[in-house]
Amino acid sequence: DNDTSAMWDFDEGNGQILIDGSSSGNDGLLGGGGNAEPSDPTWRAGKFGKALHFDGRDDYIWVEKTDSLKPDDSIGIEAWFRVDSMQKDAALLGGRENGDYAVHVLKNSTLKVLLSTINLEPDQYNTLYSRSLLIPNRWYHMVLFFDRPDMVLYLNGREEARLTVDFPIRHSNVPLFVGAEVGSSYFPYT
């Protein structure tokens, strides 16, 4: 699909590179480097095939922010995840240095999605919260769908929240992180 900017299946099962299955070439680096480090997420069994476990202290995947990851009027973000604990707010995915988009799991057991648009100040976000409460050690399927003007959050196939946002996405030049975001916490999950 030529409209897919990145698709990470986590099928590798080992190594330092998370291969992008789209034609965009947005491969990720575990821990941001080519060499194995104690701060890298670890490979394990997942919901379907393999997965990466992030320890909540210093694990992340670093993805260079190419133009294909900077859409203006539409974006879809989809992920399977499992939370080990919810003792602190933590980022599942994000860039966010005065722009972009992010997905967080909050210590109150909800999911929070942020989307920056050009009508807002650089540090302000359109925000959706899940109504459903997350339970540790269960798998969840999350989808954020933004097709201007509709911003919708789904959890396990159920619409959780919706917002009308009729402005283009504001972007930063910071990398995209899986398991973290710029200046934020790390995420204890698989």
Disulfide bonds with the S-S distance in Angstrom:
none
